[in-house]
Amino acid sequence: MQAFDSLKRDIQHYIYDKGWSKLTRIQSASIKQIADTDHNLILSAPTASGKTEAAFIPAVNGVEDWDAGLKILYISPLKALINDQFQRISELCLYLDVPITRWHGEASQAQKRKVVKDPKGILLITPESIEGMLVNRPGEAQQLFQGVEWIIIDELHSFLGTERGIHLQSLIQRISLFMQNPRFIAMSATLSKIDFSYAKDFFGSNRNTDILVDSDKNDLLVTIDYTSGEAGPFISRKSLAAIYQYSQKETMLVFPNSRNKVEEITHKLEKMATKENFPIRYFAHHSSVDKVLREEVEFFAKNNEQNLFTITCTSTLELGIDIGTVDSVVQYNSPPSTSSLSQRLGRSGRRTHQSILHIVEDDPWDMLQTYSALDLLERKKMDATEMIDVPYNALAHQIMAILFQKTSVRLEQLRQMNKFFPVWTEISDADLVTLIDYMVEKEFIEIMGEEAIVGLEGERLLRFRDFYAMFLTTSDFSVHYQHERIGSLPFTPDIQLESKILLAGRVWNVKDIDIKAKRIMVEKTTEGKAPKFISDAGFVSNEVRENMEMLLKNRTYASLNNEKINQDFEFMKSKMVYDDGNYWYEDNQANIGVVTFKGTRFNIALLLLIKSVAEEEGEYQLQDKYSLITGPNMKKMMERLNKNEGSLDTVVAYLEKNEKTIEELIVHQKFMQLVPKSLKIKWILKNFFLREL
């Protein structure tokens, strides 16, 4: 039977009335797979392939009684995506008379109350809102979720390998206890084959999970603007000029990897256009720009028809927020992974079916890394997601959340969590007991007889709104112009009265700083510099770095037919000597270091191993951008490691004596204050050593 024929008549009529000439390939395959099996399904496909309809239509088609409670739960990583999908499927829901409700901080409170009182239809929600409901309104949560038959997860790839993803897995398993074996459909960007097994296990369901892969992709046009010898802290004049020239004829997204570069490039492009009186709109889009301003940018891009515009952005626009289509993408500075580059490329060419990538670089190493990611992408070799092992902090957070939800839990049940919930099965019984005992010792948990309840320190956790989220939020100062909130900034020594700063693509003069209220008042001005943001750099994958070595070794770059690239890459090779299995690099100060051509995680592990056997503390340094480790007598040090002088035992001994190093390595892991030192060290070993060295 054809996919269309398996749809209910009212859905067929909707498709006719919408004037669809046919279903897309992934839509047909999804509808057929759902109709013919009782399996879960993952849709792995590029942007603009029709994944949304491929997920929702078979789920809606599978519901028999819309009056018997909430039937479809859609979970999104972003509120903006919820708003997009709400608009996208509202027509279908209105046509079928199916209620649809958004649930996030800015959504209608009246609609939320209505769906809780009388659960029906489809609910669109974030993981954090699910947690908030389970903790604060557990009875209503059970009533709301108990009739759910379908759970749709958007942007699954963004959850893989993250603590937020582990949190979502736990939430799914907690709310599934209210349901009758729901089916799952997940939407994802292109996944590597290595990630398939992780993705299939994500739901913790007893159903089989199938993966449908749509490998169709746009034609790709690549241009390269490489400026030799002008790398520095600011974008070079020639690189900026290249981006500006492209912006004069194309709508574009520019990805420079960091927020301060977003601000710098946006401001400088704006100045150039103003000077030439050229009517182009330039925007900055990143997490520190106020949400209202970001939404205005997204709305403009989505509804723009004739005006040229350029949005310089971070990974905030890698995910599937609907901004319509752009002509091209600029990559300035190198992407951390092939998957990241793939996501960015997917933003262009939706109408023309031709993606345009402008590579603009002024640093030879960035050029090589970008070329490596592109080479892997063209050979369809996606890098594998680095999963998190032994997520003790996420487990501790969920123990607290369950105690808040249920008021009290039998201590023996807590000690069995790694058996009840699939997400925690890799945590050993002994480690779970150690974790719980520590939480009791520090008064996060209190024991009363055979019951565990929330302790005094645990109560303090719930006072903070970010308890419901597993991702870190920074304690920044909000920036205001008159009555408008512009965004937020970390309060660094650079921010003083009369400082000139860039934010949201505009220049501001600091007029007042309220330390107590954590508020900065500004006024408009003309010249300023980009602020310093913390932790913009992502971990570079092993696959990208290892391919960089092969490209250099095999002189594959010669095919680029770019004389400057050839010269600089040959010079890079001449500065590296291969000996005893290592690449040795000598800088201008005659310092010798080892170039690993490995990913960030490997490099951190190797540096830690070196420090664990070094006599002189603090002299060994990692420059991860260049995959380079330097320090005294590096050749002798690597010989010592080759003789197995460094081991897990030496690393443990080093960490035991260096609390600061432990904290530096876990700084991006939330709720680690709930975890004892022994398990923090074990987490470091599992996530940096046992998978890498």
C-alpha positions as CSV (number, residue, x, y, z in Angstrom):
1,M,0.0,0.0,0.0
2,Q,1.3,3.5,-0.9
3,A,2.1,5.8,2.1
4,F,-0.7,8.3,1.1
5,D,-3.3,5.5,1.0
6,S,-2.5,4.6,4.6
7,L,-3.5,8.0,5.8
8,K,-7.0,8.8,7.2
9,R,-9.3,10.5,4.8
10,D,-9.3,13.9,6.6
11,I,-5.5,14.0,6.5
12,Q,-5.6,13.1,2.8
13,H,-8.1,15.9,2.2
14,Y,-5.8,18.3,4.1
15,I,-2.9,17.4,1.8
16,Y,-5.1,17.8,-1.3
17,D,-6.3,21.2,-0.1
18,K,-2.8,22.4,0.6
19,G,-1.9,21.6,-3.0
20,W,1.0,19.3,-2.3
21,S,2.0,17.7,-5.5
22,K,3.5,14.7,-3.6
23,L,5.0,13.7,-0.3
24,T,8.7,14.0,0.0
25,R,10.8,10.8,0.1
26,I,11.3,10.9,3.9
27,Q,7.6,11.7,4.5
28,S,6.5,8.7,2.4
29,A,9.0,6.4,4.1
30,S,8.1,7.6,7.6
31,I,4.4,7.2,7.1
32,K,4.8,3.7,5.7
33,Q,7.3,2.6,8.5
34,I,5.0,3.8,11.2
35,A,1.9,2.2,9.6
36,D,3.6,-1.1,9.0
37,T,5.4,-1.6,12.4
38,D,5.0,-0.8,16.1
39,H,8.6,0.5,16.2
40,N,10.1,3.8,17.2
41,L,11.6,5.9,14.4
42,I,14.5,8.3,14.0
43,L,14.4,10.6,10.9
44,S,18.0,11.6,10.0
45,A,17.9,14.1,7.3
46,P,19.3,17.5,6.2
47,T,17.5,20.8,6.9
48,A,14.5,21.5,4.7
49,S,13.8,17.9,3.9
50,G,10.2,17.9,5.3
51,K,11.2,16.2,8.6
52,T,8.5,18.1,10.6
53,E,5.6,16.7,8.5
54,A,7.4,13.3,8.4
55,A,7.2,13.2,12.1
56,F,3.8,14.7,12.9
57,I,1.6,13.3,10.1
58,P,2.2,9.6,11.0
59,A,1.8,10.4,14.7
60,V,-1.5,12.3,14.1
61,N,-2.6,9.6,11.8
62,G,-2.0,7.0,14.5
63,V,-4.3,8.6,17.1
64,E,-7.7,7.0,17.3
65,D,-9.4,9.1,20.0
66,W,-8.4,12.7,20.5
67,D,-10.9,13.1,23.3
68,A,-9.1,10.6,25.6
69,G,-6.4,12.9,26.8
70,L,-3.2,14.5,25.5
71,K,-2.0,12.3,22.7
72,I,1.2,13.8,21.3
73,L,4.1,15.3,23.3
74,Y,6.6,17.3,21.2
75,I,9.9,18.1,23.0
76,S,12.2,20.8,21.7
77,P,15.6,22.1,22.8
78,L,14.5,25.7,22.1
79,K,11.5,27.9,22.8
80,A,12.0,29.5,19.4
81,L,11.6,26.1,17.7
82,I,8.4,25.5,19.7
83,N,7.1,28.7,18.3
84,D,8.2,27.7,14.8
85,Q,6.6,24.3,14.9
86,F,3.5,25.7,16.5
87,Q,3.0,27.9,13.4
88,R,4.0,25.1,11.1
89,I,1.5,22.5,12.3
90,S,-1.3,24.8,13.5
91,E,-3.0,24.6,10.0
92,L,-3.1,20.8,10.2
93,C,-4.4,20.9,13.7
94,L,-7.1,23.5,12.9
95,Y,-8.1,21.5,9.8
96,L,-8.5,18.3,12.0
97,D,-9.9,20.2,15.0
98,V,-7.0,19.0,17.2
99,P,-6.0,21.3,20.1
100,I,-2.4,22.4,20.1
101,T,-0.7,24.1,23.1
102,R,2.7,25.7,23.6
103,W,4.3,25.4,27.0
104,H,7.2,27.7,27.9
105,G,7.8,30.9,29.9
106,E,6.3,33.3,27.3
107,A,3.3,31.1,26.3
108,S,-0.3,31.8,27.3
109,Q,-1.0,31.0,31.0
110,A,-4.6,30.6,30.2
111,Q,-3.8,27.9,27.5
112,K,-1.6,26.1,30.0
113,R,-4.3,26.0,32.6
114,K,-6.8,24.8,30.0
115,V,-4.6,21.8,28.9
116,V,-3.8,20.8,32.5
117,K,-7.5,20.9,33.5
118,D,-8.6,19.1,30.3
119,P,-5.7,17.4,28.6
120,K,-6.2,17.1,24.9
121,G,-4.4,17.2,21.6
122,I,-0.7,18.1,21.1
123,L,1.6,19.8,23.6
124,L,4.9,21.5,22.6
125,I,7.3,21.8,25.5
126,T,11.0,22.0,26.5
127,P,12.8,19.5,28.8
128,E,13.1,22.1,31.5
129,S,9.4,22.8,31.6
130,I,8.7,19.1,32.0
131,E,11.1,19.1,35.0
132,G,9.4,22.1,36.4
133,M,6.0,20.5,36.2
134,L,7.2,17.2,37.7
135,V,8.9,19.0,40.6
136,N,6.2,21.6,41.4
137,R,3.0,20.0,40.2
138,P,3.5,16.2,40.2
139,G,-0.2,15.3,40.4
140,E,-1.1,17.6,37.4
141,A,1.9,16.2,35.5
142,Q,0.6,12.6,35.9
143,Q,-2.9,13.7,34.8
144,L,-1.4,15.6,31.8
145,F,0.9,12.9,30.5
146,Q,-0.9,9.7,31.3
147,G,-2.8,9.6,27.9
148,V,0.3,10.3,25.7
149,E,0.7,7.8,22.9
150,W,3.4,9.6,20.9
151,I,6.6,11.4,22.0
152,I,8.3,13.5,19.2
153,I,11.8,14.8,19.9
154,D,13.2,17.5,17.7
155,E,16.9,18.1,17.0
156,L,17.9,14.8,18.6
157,H,21.5,15.3,17.5
158,S,21.7,18.4,19.8
159,F,20.9,16.2,22.8
160,L,23.4,13.4,22.1
161,G,26.6,13.6,24.1
162,T,25.4,16.4,26.4
163,E,24.2,16.4,30.0
164,R,21.0,18.1,28.8
165,G,20.5,15.0,26.7
166,I,21.0,12.7,29.7
167,H,18.6,14.9,31.6
168,L,16.0,14.5,28.8
169,Q,16.5,10.7,28.8
170,S,15.8,10.6,32.5
171,L,12.7,12.8,32.1
172,I,11.4,10.6,29.3
173,Q,11.8,7.5,31.5
174,R,10.1,9.3,34.5
175,I,7.1,10.5,32.5
176,S,6.8,7.2,30.6
177,L,5.8,5.6,34.0
178,F,2.5,7.5,33.6
179,M,1.9,6.2,30.0
180,Q,1.1,3.0,28.3
181,N,4.3,2.3,26.3
182,P,4.3,5.4,24.0
183,R,6.0,5.3,20.6
184,F,8.8,7.7,19.8
185,I,9.7,9.7,16.7
186,A,12.8,11.8,16.7
187,M,14.1,14.3,14.1
188,S,17.8,14.8,13.7
189,A,20.3,16.3,11.4
190,T,22.6,13.8,9.6
191,L,24.1,11.4,12.1
192,S,27.3,9.4,11.8
193,K,26.9,5.6,11.6
194,I,28.7,5.3,14.9
195,D,26.0,7.5,16.5
196,F,23.2,5.2,15.3
197,S,23.5,2.8,18.3
198,Y,23.5,5.7,20.8
199,A,20.5,7.3,19.1
200,K,18.5,4.0,19.1
201,D,19.1,3.6,22.8
202,F,18.2,7.2,23.6
203,F,14.5,6.5,24.4
204,G,15.0,3.7,26.9
205,S,12.0,2.0,25.3
206,N,11.3,-1.7,25.0
207,R,10.3,-1.2,21.3
208,N,12.7,-1.6,18.4
209,T,14.0,1.7,16.9
210,D,14.4,2.2,13.2
211,I,16.4,4.9,11.5
212,L,15.4,6.5,8.2
213,V,18.3,8.3,6.5
214,D,17.6,10.8,3.8
215,S,21.0,11.3,2.2
216,D,19.8,13.8,-0.5
217,K,21.8,17.0,-0.3
218,N,22.1,20.2,-2.3
219,D,24.8,20.8,-4.8
220,L,27.7,22.6,-3.2
221,L,29.6,25.6,-4.5
222,V,32.7,26.6,-2.5
223,T,34.8,29.7,-2.7
224,I,38.0,30.4,-0.8
225,D,39.3,33.8,0.3
226,Y,42.6,33.1,2.1
227,T,44.7,36.0,3.3
228,S,48.3,34.9,4.0
229,G,50.3,36.4,6.9
230,E,47.6,38.7,8.4
231,A,46.3,36.5,11.2
232,G,45.9,38.4,14.5
233,P,43.4,39.1,17.3
234,F,41.1,41.0,14.9
235,I,39.7,40.0,11.5
236,S,42.1,41.1,8.8
237,R,41.1,43.9,6.4
238,K,41.2,41.6,3.4
239,S,39.0,39.0,5.1
240,L,36.5,41.6,6.2
241,A,36.5,43.1,2.6
242,A,35.8,39.6,1.2
243,I,32.8,39.1,3.5
244,Y,31.5,42.6,2.7
245,Q,31.7,42.0,-1.0
246,Y,29.7,38.8,-0.7
247,S,27.1,40.7,1.5
248,Q,26.5,43.1,-1.4
249,K,25.0,40.5,-3.6
250,E,23.7,37.7,-1.3
251,T,21.7,37.1,1.9
252,M,24.1,35.4,4.2
253,L,24.9,33.9,7.6
254,V,28.5,34.4,8.8
255,F,29.8,31.9,11.4
256,P,33.0,33.1,13.2
257,N,32.7,30.7,16.2
258,S,32.8,33.3,19.0
259,R,30.6,36.0,20.3
260,N,33.2,38.7,20.4
261,K,34.0,38.0,16.7
262,V,30.3,38.2,15.9
263,E,30.2,41.6,17.4
264,E,33.4,42.8,15.8
265,I,32.4,41.6,12.3
266,T,28.9,42.9,12.5
267,H,30.0,46.4,13.6
268,K,32.8,46.6,11.0
269,L,30.5,45.5,8.2
270,E,27.9,48.1,9.3
271,K,30.5,50.8,9.3
272,M,31.6,49.9,5.7
273,A,28.0,49.9,4.4
274,T,27.2,53.2,6.2
275,K,30.3,54.8,4.7
276,E,29.4,53.7,1.2
277,N,25.6,54.4,1.8
278,F,24.8,50.8,0.8
279,P,21.4,49.6,1.9
280,I,22.3,46.3,3.7
281,R,21.0,45.2,7.1
282,Y,23.6,43.7,9.4
283,F,22.7,41.8,12.5
284,A,24.4,40.1,15.4
285,H,22.8,36.9,16.8
286,H,24.2,35.0,19.8
287,S,23.1,33.9,23.2
288,S,24.1,37.1,25.0
289,V,21.9,39.2,22.7
290,D,18.5,39.7,24.3
291,K,15.9,37.2,23.3
292,V,13.5,39.8,22.0
293,L,16.2,41.3,19.7
294,R,17.1,37.8,18.5
295,E,13.5,37.1,17.6
296,E,13.3,40.4,15.7
297,V,16.3,39.3,13.6
298,E,14.7,35.9,13.0
299,F,11.4,37.4,12.0
300,F,13.1,39.9,9.6
301,A,15.1,37.1,7.9
302,K,12.1,34.8,7.6
303,N,9.8,37.5,6.1
304,N,12.3,39.3,4.1
305,E,11.8,39.1,0.3
306,Q,14.0,41.6,-1.4
307,N,16.3,43.3,1.0
308,L,19.9,42.1,1.4
309,F,20.9,41.2,4.9
310,T,23.8,39.5,6.7
311,I,23.5,37.8,10.1
312,T,26.7,37.1,11.9
313,C,26.0,34.4,14.5
314,T,27.3,31.6,16.7
315,S,25.8,28.1,16.9
316,T,22.5,29.7,18.0
317,L,21.5,29.5,14.3
318,E,22.8,26.0,13.7
319,L,19.7,24.4,15.0
320,G,16.5,24.4,13.0
321,I,15.0,27.8,13.9
322,D,13.0,28.9,10.9
323,I,14.7,32.0,9.3
324,G,13.6,31.2,5.8
325,T,16.4,30.7,3.3
326,V,19.7,32.5,2.8
327,D,21.8,32.4,-0.3
328,S,25.1,31.5,1.3
329,V,27.1,30.8,4.4
330,V,30.4,32.2,5.4
331,Q,32.8,30.2,7.6
332,Y,35.4,32.5,9.2
333,N,37.7,30.7,11.7
334,S,37.4,26.9,11.6
335,P,34.4,24.8,12.6
336,P,35.0,22.3,15.4
337,S,33.5,19.4,13.6
338,T,32.1,18.1,10.3
339,S,28.6,17.9,11.8
340,S,28.8,21.6,12.8
341,L,29.8,22.6,9.3
342,S,27.0,20.4,7.8
343,Q,24.4,22.1,10.0
344,R,25.6,25.5,8.9
345,L,25.7,24.6,5.3
346,G,22.1,23.3,5.6
347,R,21.0,26.9,6.1
348,S,21.6,27.9,2.5
349,G,20.2,26.9,-0.8
350,R,16.7,25.9,0.3
351,R,15.1,27.4,-2.8
352,T,17.9,26.8,-5.4
353,H,19.0,23.4,-4.1
354,Q,22.6,24.7,-4.2
355,S,24.4,25.4,-1.0
356,I,27.1,28.1,-1.2
357,L,30.0,28.1,1.2
358,H,32.4,31.0,1.4
359,I,35.5,30.0,3.3
360,V,37.2,33.2,4.5
361,E,40.4,32.6,6.5
362,D,43.5,34.6,7.5
363,D,45.2,31.9,9.6
364,P,46.8,28.8,8.0
365,W,45.8,26.4,10.8
366,D,42.2,27.6,10.6
367,M,42.3,27.2,6.8
368,L,43.6,23.6,7.2
369,Q,41.0,22.7,9.8
370,T,38.1,24.1,7.7
371,Y,39.4,22.3,4.7
372,S,39.6,19.1,6.7
373,A,36.0,19.4,7.9
374,L,34.8,20.1,4.3
375,D,36.8,17.2,2.9
376,L,35.2,14.8,5.4
377,L,31.8,16.2,4.7
378,E,32.2,15.8,0.9
379,R,33.2,12.2,1.5
380,K,30.2,11.7,3.8
381,K,32.3,10.9,6.8
382,M,30.6,12.5,9.8
383,D,32.4,12.7,13.1
384,A,31.1,10.6,15.9
385,T,29.5,12.3,18.9
386,E,31.6,12.1,22.1
387,M,29.3,10.7,24.7
388,I,29.4,11.4,28.4
389,D,30.4,8.5,30.6
390,V,29.4,8.0,34.2
391,P,27.2,11.2,34.5
392,Y,27.3,11.3,38.3
393,N,26.3,15.0,38.5
394,A,23.2,14.4,36.3
395,L,22.2,11.4,38.4
396,A,22.6,13.5,41.6
397,H,20.4,16.2,40.1
398,Q,17.8,13.7,39.2
399,I,17.9,12.2,42.7
400,M,17.1,15.6,44.1
401,A,14.4,16.2,41.4
402,I,12.7,12.9,42.3
403,L,12.8,13.7,46.0
404,F,11.2,17.1,45.3
405,Q,8.6,15.4,43.1
406,K,7.7,12.7,45.6
407,T,8.5,14.4,48.9
408,S,10.0,11.1,50.2
409,V,11.5,8.0,48.6
410,R,12.6,4.8,50.3
411,L,16.4,4.8,50.6
412,E,16.5,1.4,49.1
413,Q,14.7,2.6,46.0
414,L,17.3,5.4,45.5
415,R,20.0,2.8,45.7
416,Q,18.3,0.8,42.9
417,M,17.9,3.8,40.5
418,N,20.6,2.3,38.2
419,K,18.4,-0.8,37.8
420,F,15.0,1.0,37.4
421,F,16.1,3.6,34.8
422,P,18.1,2.6,31.7
423,V,19.9,5.9,31.5
424,W,21.8,5.1,34.7
425,T,22.8,1.5,34.1
426,E,26.5,2.3,33.6
427,I,26.7,3.7,37.1
428,S,27.9,0.9,39.4
429,D,26.1,-0.1,42.6
430,A,29.1,1.0,44.7
431,D,29.4,4.4,43.0
432,L,25.7,5.0,43.5
433,V,26.0,4.3,47.2
434,T,29.0,6.5,47.4
435,L,27.1,9.3,45.7
436,I,24.1,9.0,48.0
437,D,26.2,8.8,51.1
438,Y,28.0,12.0,50.2
439,M,24.7,13.8,49.5
440,V,23.5,12.7,52.9
441,E,26.8,13.8,54.5
442,K,26.5,17.3,52.9
443,E,22.8,17.5,53.9
444,F,21.4,17.6,50.4
445,I,19.5,14.5,51.5
446,E,18.2,13.7,54.9
447,I,17.4,10.1,56.1
448,M,14.4,9.5,58.3
449,G,14.1,5.9,59.2
450,E,14.1,4.1,55.9
451,E,12.9,7.1,53.9
452,A,15.0,9.8,52.1
453,I,13.8,13.4,52.0
454,V,15.3,16.7,50.8
455,G,17.8,18.0,53.3
456,L,18.5,21.6,54.2
457,E,21.1,22.1,51.5
458,G,18.8,20.5,49.0
459,E,16.1,23.0,49.8
460,R,18.5,25.8,48.9
461,L,19.0,24.2,45.4
462,L,15.3,24.6,44.6
463,R,15.4,28.3,45.4
464,F,17.3,28.9,42.2
465,R,15.3,28.9,39.0
466,D,18.1,27.2,37.0
467,F,17.6,24.0,39.1
468,Y,15.3,22.7,36.4
469,A,18.1,22.8,33.7
470,M,21.2,20.8,33.2
471,F,22.9,23.4,31.1
472,L,25.0,26.1,32.7
473,T,23.8,29.7,32.9
474,T,26.3,32.5,33.5
475,S,25.7,35.2,36.1
476,D,26.0,38.1,33.7
477,F,25.1,41.7,34.0
478,S,22.0,42.8,32.0
479,V,22.6,45.7,29.6
480,H,19.9,48.3,29.2
481,Y,19.4,51.3,26.9
482,Q,16.6,53.5,28.2
483,H,13.7,51.0,28.7
484,E,15.1,48.4,26.3
485,R,17.1,45.3,27.4
486,I,19.9,44.8,24.9
487,G,21.5,41.7,26.3
488,S,23.9,40.5,28.9
489,L,27.7,40.5,29.5
490,P,30.1,39.0,31.9
491,F,31.4,41.7,34.3
492,T,35.0,41.9,33.4
493,P,37.6,44.6,34.2
494,D,37.1,46.0,30.7
495,I,33.6,47.2,31.7
496,Q,33.9,50.5,33.5
497,L,32.1,53.9,33.3
498,E,32.6,55.5,29.9
499,S,33.7,52.1,28.4
500,K,32.8,51.7,24.8
501,I,31.4,48.2,24.1
502,L,29.8,46.3,21.2
503,L,26.6,44.3,21.8
504,A,23.8,43.3,19.4
505,G,25.8,44.7,16.6
506,R,25.7,48.3,18.0
507,V,28.1,50.5,19.9
508,W,27.3,51.6,23.5
509,N,28.9,53.9,26.0
510,V,28.6,52.6,29.7
511,K,26.9,55.4,31.7
512,D,26.0,53.5,34.9
513,I,26.8,50.2,36.6
514,D,24.6,48.9,39.4
515,I,26.6,46.2,41.1
516,K,23.7,45.1,43.4
517,A,21.1,44.9,40.6
518,K,23.7,43.5,38.2
519,R,22.6,46.1,35.6
520,I,24.6,48.2,33.1
521,M,23.0,51.3,31.7
522,V,24.3,52.4,28.3
523,E,23.8,55.1,25.6
524,K,24.5,55.0,21.9
525,T,27.9,56.0,20.6
526,T,30.0,55.4,17.5
527,E,33.2,53.5,18.3
528,G,33.9,50.6,20.7
529,K,35.3,47.2,21.0
530,A,33.9,43.7,21.4
531,P,33.5,42.5,25.0
532,K,35.3,39.4,26.3
533,F,33.0,36.4,26.6
534,I,33.8,33.2,28.5
535,S,34.0,29.7,27.0
536,D,33.0,30.1,23.4
537,A,35.4,27.5,22.0
538,G,34.0,24.1,21.3
539,F,35.9,20.8,21.5
540,V,37.4,19.9,18.1
541,S,36.8,16.3,17.0
542,N,39.4,13.7,16.6
543,E,38.2,13.0,13.0
544,V,38.8,16.6,11.9
545,R,42.3,16.7,13.4
546,E,43.4,13.3,12.2
547,N,42.2,14.2,8.7
548,M,44.3,17.5,8.9
549,E,47.4,15.3,9.3
550,M,46.5,13.2,6.3
551,L,45.8,16.2,4.1
552,L,49.2,17.7,4.9
553,K,51.0,14.4,4.6
554,N,49.4,13.6,1.2
555,R,49.5,17.2,-0.1
556,T,45.8,16.9,-1.0
557,Y,45.6,20.6,-0.6
558,A,47.3,21.0,-4.0
559,S,44.0,20.3,-5.6
560,L,42.7,23.6,-4.2
561,N,44.9,25.4,-6.8
562,N,45.6,28.2,-4.4
563,E,49.2,29.4,-4.4
564,K,49.1,31.1,-1.0
565,I,47.6,28.0,0.6
566,N,50.2,25.8,-1.0
567,Q,53.0,28.0,0.2
568,D,51.7,28.3,3.8
569,F,50.9,24.6,4.1
570,E,54.3,23.7,2.8
571,F,55.9,26.1,5.4
572,M,53.8,24.5,8.1
573,K,55.1,21.1,7.1
574,S,58.7,22.4,7.1
575,K,58.3,23.6,10.7
576,M,57.3,20.1,11.8
577,V,59.7,17.2,12.0
578,Y,58.3,13.6,12.2
579,D,60.4,11.5,14.6
580,D,59.8,8.5,16.9
581,G,56.1,8.6,16.0
582,N,55.5,12.3,16.9
583,Y,55.4,15.6,15.0
584,W,57.8,18.1,16.6
585,Y,57.3,21.8,16.2
586,E,59.8,24.6,16.9
587,D,58.4,28.1,17.3
588,N,60.2,31.4,16.8
589,Q,61.5,31.3,20.4
590,A,63.1,27.9,19.8
591,N,60.6,26.2,22.0
592,I,59.9,22.6,21.0
593,G,56.5,21.1,21.3
594,V,54.6,18.1,20.1
595,V,51.8,18.4,17.5
596,T,49.3,15.6,18.2
597,F,46.8,16.1,15.4
598,K,44.2,14.9,17.8
599,G,40.9,16.3,19.2
600,T,40.6,18.5,22.2
601,R,39.7,15.7,24.6
602,F,42.7,13.7,23.7
603,N,45.0,16.8,24.1
604,I,43.6,17.6,27.5
605,A,44.2,14.0,28.6
606,L,47.8,14.0,27.2
607,L,48.6,17.2,29.0
608,L,47.3,15.9,32.3
609,L,49.3,12.7,31.8
610,I,52.5,14.8,31.2
611,K,51.8,16.9,34.3
612,S,51.3,13.8,36.4
613,V,54.9,12.7,35.9
614,A,56.6,16.2,35.5
615,E,58.9,17.4,38.1
616,E,58.2,21.1,37.4
617,E,54.5,22.0,37.8
618,G,52.8,24.6,35.5
619,E,55.4,24.7,32.8
620,Y,53.6,22.5,30.3
621,Q,50.9,24.2,28.2
622,L,48.3,23.2,25.7
623,Q,47.5,25.4,22.7
624,D,44.5,23.4,21.5
625,K,43.8,25.5,18.5
626,Y,47.1,24.2,17.1
627,S,46.9,20.8,18.7
628,L,50.2,21.7,20.3
629,I,51.7,20.8,23.7
630,T,54.9,22.7,24.8
631,G,57.1,22.5,27.8
632,P,60.7,21.8,29.0
633,N,62.4,18.7,27.5
634,M,59.4,17.6,25.5
635,K,61.2,14.9,23.7
636,K,62.5,13.4,26.9
637,M,59.0,13.7,28.4
638,M,57.4,11.8,25.5
639,E,60.1,9.1,25.8
640,R,59.1,8.7,29.5
641,L,55.5,8.3,28.5
642,N,56.4,5.7,25.9
643,K,58.1,3.8,28.7
644,N,54.8,3.8,30.6
645,E,56.1,6.1,33.3
646,G,52.7,7.9,33.1
647,S,49.6,5.9,34.0
648,L,46.1,6.2,35.5
649,D,47.7,5.8,38.9
650,T,50.0,8.8,38.4
651,V,47.0,10.9,37.1
652,V,44.9,9.9,40.1
653,A,47.8,10.9,42.5
654,Y,48.2,14.2,40.7
655,L,44.5,15.0,40.8
656,E,44.3,14.1,44.5
657,K,46.9,16.8,45.2
658,N,45.5,19.4,42.7
659,E,42.0,20.4,43.6
660,K,42.2,23.4,41.2
661,T,42.9,21.1,38.2
662,I,39.8,19.0,39.1
663,E,37.6,22.1,39.2
664,E,39.1,23.3,35.9
665,L,38.2,20.0,34.2
666,I,34.7,19.9,35.5
667,V,33.9,23.6,35.2
668,H,31.3,23.0,32.5
669,Q,29.6,20.2,34.4
670,K,26.6,21.5,36.4
671,F,25.7,20.3,39.9
672,M,29.2,18.8,40.5
673,Q,28.9,20.2,44.1
674,L,26.6,17.2,44.7
675,V,29.4,14.8,43.8
676,P,32.3,13.7,46.1
677,K,35.9,14.2,45.1
678,S,36.5,10.5,44.5
679,L,33.8,10.4,41.8
680,K,34.9,13.6,40.3
681,I,38.3,12.0,39.7
682,K,36.6,8.9,38.3
683,W,34.5,11.1,36.0
684,I,37.7,12.7,34.6
685,L,39.3,9.3,34.1
686,K,36.3,7.9,32.3
687,N,35.7,10.9,30.0
688,F,39.3,11.9,29.2
689,F,41.4,8.8,29.6
690,L,39.7,5.5,29.2
691,R,38.2,6.5,25.8
692,E,41.3,8.4,24.5
693,L,44.7,7.1,25.6
